[in-house]
Amino acid sequence: MAFNSVTALEGLVNQALGKADTPAVQQGISVGGLVLQGVLAASISRLAGHVDVNALDAALTKTLEGATELERVLAAGPVVQASAAEAADLNQPAQ
C-alpha cells in the first residue's frame, strides 16, 4: 500500500530545502520516503486492528500539505498593504 502522507512529507521537505538542493539530496529524500513507506507497510498489521489506516493516511496527508502551504506563505515574507489613497490611484487609468 502506498501512503499519500509520505508523498506529502517528501513535498514538505523538498519545499523546506528549496529547489536549489543537489541531486544527491533529492535522492536521499526519495530513499527516505521509500524507507518510510516500508516501515508504514510493515506496521499495517498492528495498526489495522485499531484505526482506519486509510483515514489516518488521509488526515496525515492533509496535515502535511497544510504545513507545506504554511511554509510557502511564511517563506514569501510580509505582504505590503497599499493605503486606501494608493489603492484608489491604482484604480485610475494610466496617463
MMTF fields as JSON, N, C-alpha, C and O atoms, coordinates in Angstrom:
{
  "mmtfVersion": "1.0.0",
  "mmtfProducer": "UNKNOWN",
  "numBonds": 379,
  "numAtoms": 380,
  "numGroups": 95,
  "numChains": 1,
  "numModels": 1,
  "chainsPerModel": [1],
  "groupsPerChain": [95],
  "chainIdList": ["A"],
  "bondAtomList": [4, 2, 8, 6, 12, 10, 16, 14, 20, 18, 24, 22, 28, 26, 32, 30, 36, 34, 40, 38, 44, 42, 48, 46, 52, 50, 56, 54, 60, 58, 64, 62, 68, 66, 72, 70, 76, 74, 80, 78, 84, 82, 88, 86, 92, 90, 96, 94, 100, 98, 104, 102, 108, 106, 112, 110, 116, 114, 120, 118, 124, 122, 128, 126, 132, 130, 136, 134, 140, 138, 144, 142, 148, 146, 152, 150, 156, 154, 160, 158, 164, 162, 168, 166, 172, 170, 176, 174, 180, 178, 184, 182, 188, 186, 192, 190, 196, 194, 200, 198, 204, 202, 208, 206, 212, 210, 216, 214, 220, 218, 224, 222, 228, 226, 232, 230, 236, 234, 240, 238, 244, 242, 248, 246, 252, 250, 256, 254, 260, 258, 264, 262, 268, 266, 272, 270, 276, 274, 280, 278, 284, 282, 288, 286, 292, 290, 296, 294, 300, 298, 304, 302, 308, 306, 312, 310, 316, 314, 320, 318, 324, 322, 328, 326, 332, 330, 336, 334, 340, 338, 344, 342, 348, 346, 352, 350, 356, 354, 360, 358, 364, 362, 368, 366, 372, 370, 376, 374],
  "bondOrderList": [1, 1, 1, 1, 1, 1, 1, 1, 1, 1, 1, 1, 1, 1, 1, 1, 1, 1, 1, 1, 1, 1, 1, 1, 1, 1, 1, 1, 1, 1, 1, 1, 1, 1, 1, 1, 1, 1, 1, 1, 1, 1, 1, 1, 1, 1, 1, 1, 1, 1, 1, 1, 1, 1, 1, 1, 1, 1, 1, 1, 1, 1, 1, 1, 1, 1, 1, 1, 1, 1, 1, 1, 1, 1, 1, 1, 1, 1, 1, 1, 1, 1, 1, 1, 1, 1, 1, 1, 1, 1, 1, 1, 1, 1],
  "groupList": [{"groupName": "MET", "atomNameList": ["N", "CA", "C", "O"], "elementList": ["N", "C", "C", "O"], "formalChargeList": [0, 0, 0, 0], "bondAtomList": [1, 0, 2, 1, 3, 2], "bondOrderList": [1, 1, 2], "singleLetterCode": "M", "chemCompType": "L-PEPTIDE LINKING"}, {"groupName": "ALA", "atomNameList": ["N", "CA", "C", "O"], "elementList": ["N", "C", "C", "O"], "formalChargeList": [0, 0, 0, 0], "bondAtomList": [1, 0, 2, 1, 3, 2], "bondOrderList": [1, 1, 2], "singleLetterCode": "A", "chemCompType": "L-PEPTIDE LINKING"}, {"groupName": "PHE", "atomNameList": ["N", "CA", "C", "O"], "elementList": ["N", "C", "C", "O"], "formalChargeList": [0, 0, 0, 0], "bondAtomList": [1, 0, 2, 1, 3, 2], "bondOrderList": [1, 1, 2], "singleLetterCode": "F", "chemCompType": "L-PEPTIDE LINKING"}, {"groupName": "ASN", "atomNameList": ["N", "CA", "C", "O"], "elementList": ["N", "C", "C", "O"], "formalChargeList": [0, 0, 0, 0], "bondAtomList": [1, 0, 2, 1, 3, 2], "bondOrderList": [1, 1, 2], "singleLetterCode": "N", "chemCompType": "L-PEPTIDE LINKING"}, {"groupName": "SER", "atomNameList": ["N", "CA", "C", "O"], "elementList": ["N", "C", "C", "O"], "formalChargeList": [0, 0, 0, 0], "bondAtomList": [1, 0, 2, 1, 3, 2], "bondOrderList": [1, 1, 2], "singleLetterCode": "S", "chemCompType": "L-PEPTIDE LINKING"}, {"groupName": "VAL", "atomNameList": ["N", "CA", "C", "O"], "elementList": ["N", "C", "C", "O"], "formalChargeList": [0, 0, 0, 0], "bondAtomList": [1, 0, 2, 1, 3, 2], "bondOrderList": [1, 1, 2], "singleLetterCode": "V", "chemCompType": "L-PEPTIDE LINKING"}, {"groupName": "THR", "atomNameList": ["N", "CA", "C", "O"], "elementList": ["N", "C", "C", "O"], "formalChargeList": [0, 0, 0, 0], "bondAtomList": [1, 0, 2, 1, 3, 2], "bondOrderList": [1, 1, 2], "singleLetterCode": "T", "chemCompType": "L-PEPTIDE LINKING"}, {"groupName": "LEU", "atomNameList": ["N", "CA", "C", "O"], "elementList": ["N", "C", "C", "O"], "formalChargeList": [0, 0, 0, 0], "bondAtomList": [1, 0, 2, 1, 3, 2], "bondOrderList": [1, 1, 2], "singleLetterCode": "L", "chemCompType": "L-PEPTIDE LINKING"}, {"groupName": "GLU", "atomNameList": ["N", "CA", "C", "O"], "elementList": ["N", "C", "C", "O"], "formalChargeList": [0, 0, 0, 0], "bondAtomList": [1, 0, 2, 1, 3, 2], "bondOrderList": [1, 1, 2], "singleLetterCode": "E", "chemCompType": "L-PEPTIDE LINKING"}, {"groupName": "GLY", "atomNameList": ["N", "CA", "C", "O"], "elementList": ["N", "C", "C", "O"], "formalChargeList": [0, 0, 0, 0], "bondAtomList": [1, 0, 2, 1, 3, 2], "bondOrderList": [1, 1, 2], "singleLetterCode": "G", "chemCompType": "PEPTIDE LINKING"}, {"groupName": "GLN", "atomNameList": ["N", "CA", "C", "O"], "elementList": ["N", "C", "C", "O"], "formalChargeList": [0, 0, 0, 0], "bondAtomList": [1, 0, 2, 1, 3, 2], "bondOrderList": [1, 1, 2], "singleLetterCode": "Q", "chemCompType": "L-PEPTIDE LINKING"}, {"groupName": "LYS", "atomNameList": ["N", "CA", "C", "O"], "elementList": ["N", "C", "C", "O"], "formalChargeList": [0, 0, 0, 0], "bondAtomList": [1, 0, 2, 1, 3, 2], "bondOrderList": [1, 1, 2], "singleLetterCode": "K", "chemCompType": "L-PEPTIDE LINKING"}, {"groupName": "ASP", "atomNameList": ["N", "CA", "C", "O"], "elementList": ["N", "C", "C", "O"], "formalChargeList": [0, 0, 0, 0], "bondAtomList": [1, 0, 2, 1, 3, 2], "bondOrderList": [1, 1, 2], "singleLetterCode": "D", "chemCompType": "L-PEPTIDE LINKING"}, {"groupName": "PRO", "atomNameList": ["N", "CA", "C", "O"], "elementList": ["N", "C", "C", "O"], "formalChargeList": [0, 0, 0, 0], "bondAtomList": [1, 0, 2, 1, 3, 2], "bondOrderList": [1, 1, 2], "singleLetterCode": "P", "chemCompType": "L-PEPTIDE LINKING"}, {"groupName": "ILE", "atomNameList": ["N", "CA", "C", "O"], "elementList": ["N", "C", "C", "O"], "formalChargeList": [0, 0, 0, 0], "bondAtomList": [1, 0, 2, 1, 3, 2], "bondOrderList": [1, 1, 2], "singleLetterCode": "I", "chemCompType": "L-PEPTIDE LINKING"}, {"groupName": "ARG", "atomNameList": ["N", "CA", "C", "O"], "elementList": ["N", "C", "C", "O"], "formalChargeList": [0, 0, 0, 0], "bondAtomList": [1, 0, 2, 1, 3, 2], "bondOrderList": [1, 1, 2], "singleLetterCode": "R", "chemCompType": "L-PEPTIDE LINKING"}, {"groupName": "HIS", "atomNameList": ["N", "CA", "C", "O"], "elementList": ["N", "C", "C", "O"], "formalChargeList": [0, 0, 0, 0], "bondAtomList": [1, 0, 2, 1, 3, 2], "bondOrderList": [1, 1, 2], "singleLetterCode": "H", "chemCompType": "L-PEPTIDE LINKING"}],
  "groupTypeList": [0, 1, 2, 3, 4, 5, 6, 1, 7, 8, 9, 7, 5, 3, 10, 1, 7, 9, 11, 1, 12, 6, 13, 1, 5, 10, 10, 9, 14, 4, 5, 9, 9, 7, 5, 7, 10, 9, 5, 7, 1, 1, 4, 14, 4, 15, 7, 1, 9, 16, 5, 12, 5, 3, 1, 7, 12, 1, 1, 7, 6, 11, 6, 7, 8, 9, 1, 6, 8, 7, 8, 15, 5, 7, 1, 1, 9, 13, 5, 5, 10, 1, 4, 1, 1, 8, 1, 1, 12, 7, 3, 10, 13, 1, 10],
  "groupIdList": [1, 2, 3, 4, 5, 6, 7, 8, 9, 10, 11, 12, 13, 14, 15, 16, 17, 18, 19, 20, 21, 22, 23, 24, 25, 26, 27, 28, 29, 30, 31, 32, 33, 34, 35, 36, 37, 38, 39, 40, 41, 42, 43, 44, 45, 46, 47, 48, 49, 50, 51, 52, 53, 54, 55, 56, 57, 58, 59, 60, 61, 62, 63, 64, 65, 66, 67, 68, 69, 70, 71, 72, 73, 74, 75, 76, 77, 78, 79, 80, 81, 82, 83, 84, 85, 86, 87, 88, 89, 90, 91, 92, 93, 94, 95],
  "secStructList": [7, 7, 7, 2, 2, 2, 2, 2, 2, 2, 2, 2, 2, 2, 2, 2, 2, 7, 6, 6, 1, 7, 2, 2, 2, 2, 2, 2, 2, 2, 2, 2, 2, 2, 2, 2, 2, 2, 2, 2, 2, 2, 2, 2, 2, 2, 2, 6, 6, 6, 1, 7, 2, 2, 2, 2, 2, 2, 2, 2, 2, 2, 2, 2, 2, 2, 2, 2, 2, 2, 2, 2, 2, 2, 2, 2, 7, 7, 7, 7, 7, 7, 7, 2, 2, 2, 2, 2, 2, 2, 6, 1, 7, 7, 7],
  "xCoordList": [0.842, 0.0, 0.883, 1.818, 0.588, 1.327, 0.613, -0.612, 1.378, 0.819, 0.988, 2.106, -0.125, -0.07, 0.612, 1.207, 0.533, 1.163, 2.676, 3.311, 3.259, 4.71, 5.068, 6.052, 4.269, 4.49, 4.352, 5.135, 3.362, 3.171, 4.359, 4.79, 4.893, 6.065, 7.272, 8.031, 7.453, 8.551, 8.404, 9.393, 7.165, 6.922, 7.281, 7.865, 6.933, 7.27, 8.78, 9.306, 9.472, 10.938, 11.567, 12.471, 11.097, 11.637, 11.436, 12.348, 10.251, 9.981, 10.83, 11.359, 10.967, 11.751, 13.215, 13.878, 13.717, 15.11, 15.301, 16.402, 14.249, 14.344, 14.665, 15.121, 14.429, 14.653, 16.114, 16.472, 16.954, 18.36, 19.189, 20.409, 18.538, 19.32, 19.87, 19.423, 20.818, 21.556, 20.789, 19.882, 21.157, 20.544, 20.762, 19.92, 21.869, 22.124, 21.108, 20.647, 20.763, 19.762, 18.407, 17.679, 18.059, 16.805, 16.731, 15.691, 17.818, 17.864, 17.725, 17.056, 18.347, 18.231, 16.799, 16.325, 16.114, 14.712, 13.873, 13.009, 14.133, 13.388, 13.625, 12.683, 14.862, 15.187, 14.539, 14.016, 14.571, 13.919, 12.426, 11.841, 11.813, 10.396, 10.117, 9.128, 10.984, 10.817, 10.951, 10.2, 11.905, 12.094, 10.862, 10.373, 10.37, 9.184, 7.971, 7.17, 7.828, 6.746, 6.846, 5.838, 8.055, 8.256, 7.931, 7.3, 8.364, 8.086, 6.589, 6.054, 5.912, 4.47, 3.741, 2.796, 4.177, 3.545, 3.714, 2.795, 4.874, 5.119, 4.286, 3.984, 3.917, 3.131, 1.633, 0.865, 1.219, -0.214, -0.893, -2.001, -0.264, -0.909, -1.249, -2.251, -0.428, -0.7, -1.681, -2.527, -1.567, -2.436, -3.859, -4.817, -4.0, -5.304, -6.35, -7.537, -5.949, -6.91, -7.397, -8.372, -6.723, -7.043, -7.556, -8.332, -7.131, -7.54, -7.812, -7.351, -8.563, -8.771, -7.513, -7.312, -6.688, -5.389, -5.561, -4.795, -6.547, -6.763, -7.163, -6.698, -8.018, -8.418, -7.233, -7.068, -6.416, -5.218, -4.269, -3.727, -4.07, -3.207, -3.761, -3.007, -5.076, -5.697, -5.533, -5.245, -5.715, -5.562, -4.118, -3.873, -3.173, -1.754, -1.395, -0.63, -1.957, -1.697, -2.173, -1.444, -3.4, -3.931, -3.063, -2.801, -2.62, -1.786, -0.461, -0.027, 0.172, 1.471, 1.326, 2.185, 0.245, 0.022, -0.25, 0.176, -0.956, -1.176, 0.129, 0.342, 0.997, 2.3, 3.141, 3.882, 3.031, 3.752, 3.263, 4.065, 1.942, 1.367, 1.781, 2.117, 1.759, 2.18, 3.639, 3.983, 4.488, 5.903, 6.074, 6.912, 5.283, 5.351, 4.95, 5.603, 3.878, 3.407, 4.436, 4.726, 4.983, 5.974, 7.245, 7.866, 7.637, 8.847, 8.668, 9.639, 7.42, 7.155, 7.386, 7.61, 7.333, 7.578, 6.324, 5.246, 6.475, 5.312, 4.742, 5.463, 3.448, 2.761, 2.628, 2.176, 3.018, 2.916, 1.515, 1.12, 0.777, -0.582, -0.533, 0.13, -1.235, -1.323, -2.346, -3.357, -2.076, -3.048, -4.273, -4.233, -5.357, -6.589, -6.338, -6.877, -5.523, -5.227, -4.44, -4.716, -3.458, -2.678, -3.547, -3.413, -4.429, -5.325, -6.233, -6.506, -6.708, -7.56, -6.783, -7.324, -5.507, -4.667, -4.469, -4.405, -4.374, -4.174, -5.399, -5.287, -6.553, -7.784, -8.017, -8.946, -7.172, -7.315, -6.62, -5.615, -7.124, -6.455, -5.091, -4.878, -4.185, -2.83, -2.883, -3.727, -1.961, -1.961, -0.796, -0.634],
  "yCoordList": [-1.18, 0.0, 1.237, 1.337, 2.177, 3.433, 4.454, 4.567, 5.178, 6.172, 7.562, 7.992, 8.262, 9.63, 10.561, 11.561, 10.243, 11.099, 11.127, 12.14, 10.027, 10.011, 10.944, 11.68, 10.911, 11.82, 13.266, 14.122, 13.548, 14.907, 15.325, 16.477, 14.394, 14.691, 14.988, 15.917, 14.209, 14.464, 15.855, 16.568, 16.241, 17.574, 18.676, 19.689, 18.484, 19.466, 19.595, 20.706, 18.475, 18.502, 19.169, 19.992, 18.822, 19.442, 20.945, 21.698, 21.388, 22.825, 23.514, 24.598, 22.903, 23.5, 23.633, 24.605, 22.652, 22.709, 23.673, 24.18, 23.923, 24.773, 23.938, 22.8, 24.499, 23.769, 23.796, 23.182, 24.498, 24.593, 23.463, 23.444, 22.518, 21.448, 20.522, 20.549, 19.727, 18.898, 17.627, 17.229, 16.992, 15.697, 14.65, 13.774, 14.738, 13.793, 13.965, 12.983, 15.211, 15.477, 14.97, 14.349, 15.231, 14.737, 13.217, 12.661, 12.561, 11.104, 10.635, 9.637, 11.342, 10.998, 11.125, 10.286, 12.169, 12.35, 11.213, 10.669, 10.861, 9.774, 8.445, 7.687, 8.164, 6.927, 6.933, 5.912, 8.074, 8.191, 7.924, 7.276, 8.426, 8.17, 6.692, 6.165, 6.019, 4.582, 3.796, 2.853, 4.192, 3.515, 3.732, 2.798, 4.963, 5.261, 4.49, 4.001, 4.377, 3.568, 2.132, 1.534, 1.579, 0.201, 0.023, -0.957, 0.973, 0.901, 0.975, 0.214, 1.887, 2.007, 0.757, 0.296, 0.215, -1.001, -2.16, -2.958, -2.253, -3.318, -3.115, -4.077, -1.882, -1.584, -1.764, -1.731, -1.953, -2.053, -3.15, -2.947, -4.286, -5.393, -5.015, -5.477, -4.188, -3.757, -2.595, -2.524, -1.687, -0.509, -0.843, -0.276, -1.755, -2.022, -2.471, -2.202, -3.134, -3.583, -2.484, -2.668, -1.337, -0.272, 1.008, 1.744, 1.276, 2.514, 2.227, 1.229, 3.117, 3.06, 3.645, 4.859, 2.796, 3.214, 4.216, 5.175, 4.012, 4.939, 6.324, 7.338, 6.365, 7.655, 8.324, 9.54, 7.55, 8.09, 8.675, 9.764, 7.95, 8.428, 9.719, 10.654, 9.77, 10.968, 12.165, 13.275, 11.934, 13.019, 13.514, 14.719, 12.593, 12.985, 13.739, 14.702, 13.289, 13.963, 15.403, 16.312, 15.622, 16.982, 17.834, 19.001, 17.252, 17.983, 18.395, 19.539, 17.461, 17.755, 18.73, 19.589, 18.603, 19.556, 20.95, 21.95, 21.014, 22.291, 22.894, 24.102, 22.056, 22.537, 23.026, 24.0, 22.359, 22.788, 24.154, 25.023, 24.35, 25.64, 26.722, 27.836, 26.407, 27.362, 27.75, 28.927, 26.795, 27.081, 27.976, 28.878, 27.733, 28.546, 29.994, 30.933, 30.163, 31.503, 32.227, 33.399, 31.551, 32.183, 32.529, 33.557, 31.693, 31.956, 33.137, 33.799, 33.401, 34.508, 35.866, 36.862, 35.908, 37.154, 38.001, 37.607, 39.166, 40.015, 40.599, 40.856, 40.794, 41.44, 42.913, 43.262, 43.767, 45.208, 45.629, 45.471, 46.162, 46.621, 48.061, 48.91, 48.326, 49.692, 50.46, 49.905, 51.735, 52.567, 52.763, 52.456, 53.272, 53.498, 54.48, 54.306, 55.512, 56.508, 55.868, 56.124, 55.034, 54.352, 53.395, 53.302, 52.687, 51.747, 52.494, 52.008, 53.68, 54.482, 54.924, 54.933, 55.293, 55.7, 54.537, 54.749, 53.33, 52.17, 51.902, 51.302, 52.341, 52.117, 53.158, 53.032, 54.197, 55.257, 54.836, 54.127, 55.251, 54.914, 55.592, 56.677, 54.926, 55.461, 56.718, 56.843, 57.654, 58.913, 58.98, 59.966],
  "zCoordList": [0.0, 0.0, 0.0, 0.793, -0.885, -0.926, -0.045, -0.073, 0.717, 1.629, 1.029, 0.748, 0.834, 0.319, 1.3, 0.898, 2.585, 3.589, 3.428, 3.721, 2.964, 2.743, 1.586, 1.658, 0.525, -0.603, -0.152, -0.567, 0.696, 1.217, 2.075, 2.02, 2.869, 3.694, 2.812, 3.09, 1.754, 0.824, 0.2, 0.03, -0.141, -0.7, 0.277, -0.11, 1.55, 2.577, 2.73, 2.808, 2.772, 2.914, 1.7, 1.843, 0.507, -0.707, -0.701, -1.045, -0.313, -0.282, 0.77, 0.526, 1.932, 3.008, 2.61, 2.972, 1.863, 1.42, 0.26, 0.044, -0.475, -1.65, -2.87, -2.756, -4.016, -5.265, -5.703, -6.708, -4.96, -5.333, -4.74, -4.898, -4.055, -3.459, -4.536, -5.683, -4.164, -5.123, -5.462, -4.732, -6.572, -6.913, -5.818, -5.62, -5.122, -4.031, -2.907, -2.325, -2.604, -1.572, -2.035, -1.261, -3.3, -3.856, -3.761, -3.407, -4.072, -3.999, -2.554, -2.288, -1.629, -0.214, 0.283, 1.049, -0.152, 0.226, -0.332, 0.356, -1.574, -2.214, -1.505, -1.275, -1.163, -0.446, 0.934, 1.38, 1.608, 2.912, 2.806, 3.674, 1.738, 1.511, 1.298, 1.807, 0.547, 0.322, 1.626, 1.874, 2.446, 3.739, 4.619, 5.255, 4.649, 5.443, 4.935, 5.732, 3.612, 3.046, 3.551, 3.926, 3.563, 4.023, 5.496, 5.889, 6.301, 7.74, 7.993, 8.8, 7.309, 7.481, 6.995, 7.636, 5.869, 5.349, 6.333, 6.516, 6.961, 7.937, 9.198, 9.905, 9.479, 10.68, 10.476, 11.437, 9.235, 8.928, 9.737, 10.233, 9.878, 10.584, 12.024, 12.569, 12.631, 14.002, 14.047, 14.938, 13.088, 13.068, 12.637, 13.162, 11.689, 11.077, 12.091, 11.903, 13.138, 14.129, 15.052, 15.781, 15.026, 15.976, 15.334, 15.945, 14.117, 13.44, 11.964, 11.409, 11.356, 9.909, 9.267, 9.277, 8.72, 8.188, 7.052, 6.959, 6.191, 5.082, 5.595, 5.075, 6.605, 7.185, 7.868, 7.772, 8.549, 9.202, 8.164, 8.354, 7.07, 5.996, 5.391, 5.126, 5.174, 4.612, 5.549, 5.102, 6.837, 7.812, 7.867, 7.91, 7.864, 7.869, 6.595, 6.626, 5.473, 4.199, 4.251, 3.853, 4.742, 4.857, 5.777, 5.486, 6.883, 7.834, 7.195, 7.33, 6.503, 5.883, 4.716, 4.516, 3.946, 2.864, 3.43, 2.852, 4.556, 5.216, 5.714, 5.606, 6.257, 6.722, 5.549, 5.679, 4.41, 3.212, 2.763, 2.421, 2.761, 2.384, 3.382, 2.981, 4.664, 5.691, 5.488, 5.597, 5.201, 4.979, 3.756, 3.762, 2.701, 1.492, 1.788, 1.332, 2.55, 2.895, 3.753, 3.513, 4.738, 5.611, 4.852, 5.123, 3.912, 3.133, 2.189, 1.823, 1.795, 0.874, 1.535, 0.847, 2.849, 3.551, 3.683, 3.237, 4.298, 4.553, 3.259, 2.294, 3.273, 2.156, 2.503, 3.593, 1.585, 1.809, 1.397, 0.242, 2.346, 2.087, 1.588, 2.183, 0.502, -0.016, 0.799, 1.228, 1.01, 1.731, 0.838, -0.353, 1.417, 0.657, -0.487, -1.58, -0.243, -1.285, -2.429, -3.601, -2.078, -3.11, -3.899, -5.12, -3.228, -3.899, -4.861, -5.959, -4.46, -5.332, -6.566, -7.672, -6.379, -7.504, -8.473, -9.683, -7.966, -8.822, -9.691, -10.76, -9.236, -9.995, -11.075, -11.874, -11.103, -12.106, -13.39, -13.333, -14.547, -15.81, -15.892, -15.351, -16.578, -16.751, -17.611, -18.498, -17.333, -18.095, -19.019, -19.738]
}
